[in-house]
Amino acid sequence: MDKLRRLSVQWVRYEILVHFPEDGRMLPVSVRPTDTMKDLRVHLVKLGVTSWKKYFFYNGVQLGEHETIKSVNIKDGSVILLVSNARKHMVPCLGNSSRTLGQETGV
């Protein structure tokens, strides 16, 4: 049963939105829970969106290139920010995280 559950994850797709605050656009993207932020970046490039020197944020936390959609709890219908200047978008996090946008702690 566990093997079946792991195989079904490959077929699950989430429809998320990538928000570009610089120009106010929101782009719908279909991702798998096992996709990394790097995979998402490649997908955006295929759609004609440059993501070079831009940063992904979700729930006030900057996402690393190798974090998966599942590991950062992104769900169907979620909105991810893609910003070019992380410091410009520094705001306190909501929730239990001790990090803020553009700033990581050693905790």
N, C-alpha and C positions, 0 to 999 in steps of 0.2 A: 504494500500500500504506500509506503514511504517513497519507493521508487516511482510509482505512478504520480505522486504529488510533485516530486522533483521534475519529472518530465512535463507535467502540465504547466509549470511556471514558464517554460520556454514559449508556450502558446498564448499566455496571458499578455494583453496589451493595455497600457494606460494611455488615455488621451490627456495630455497635459498642455499647459500654455506657457510659452516662453515670452516674458514681457521685456521690452526694450524701452526703458524709461527716457532715453535721450530723444526718441522720436514718437513715443507713445504707442508703438505697435505692440500687438499681441499675436503671436504665431502659434497655431495649434500643431502639436507634434505627437506622434504615436511612438511610445517607448515600451520596452520590456523591463520587468523588475530587475533583471540581471545586467542591464545596460549600465555602463559607467558614464560619468560626466564627459569623459573623453569621447565615448561613443555618441553621446548627444551632440557634442561639438562637431564631430564628423558629419552627423546627420544634418545639422544646420548648414554646414558648408555645401552639402549636396543640394540644399534648398536655395542656395545663393546668398546665404547670410554669413558674413565674415565674423568670426568670433575670436580672432587673434588679439591677444592682450586684453581680453575681457574676462570677467569673473562671474561665476554662477553663485546665486544666493537663494537660500530657501529657509523660511522661518527665521530670518535674521542671522543666519550662519553661512559663512562662505564655504562653498563645497570644494573639496579636493578633486583632482582629475581622476583618481582611481576609486572614488566612492561610488557605490551602486545606487540605483534608484531605490531599491529595497532597503539598503542599509541606512539611508537618511529619511526613511518613512514617507517618501513621496507617494501619493495615492492618485487614483484616477480623478481628474479634474483639478489637480494642484496647479499653482502658478509659480514658476521659477523666474527670478530676475536675472538678466544678463547685462552687466554694467561695465563700462570701460574704465571708470575710476572708482575703486573701492572706497577710498577715503571720503569721497564726495557723498557717499551713501551710508555713512556711519550713523547708526541709530541703535539704541539699546535693544537687546533681544527680548522677546516675550517668551514666557515659559520657564523651563528649568535650566536652560543653558547658561553657563557663566561667561560665554563669549559674546562679543558684539560684532557687527558687520565690520569687516576689514581688520579685526583685531583678534588674535588667538592668545589664550592663556596657557600656561604650563600645567594646568590642572587636568 
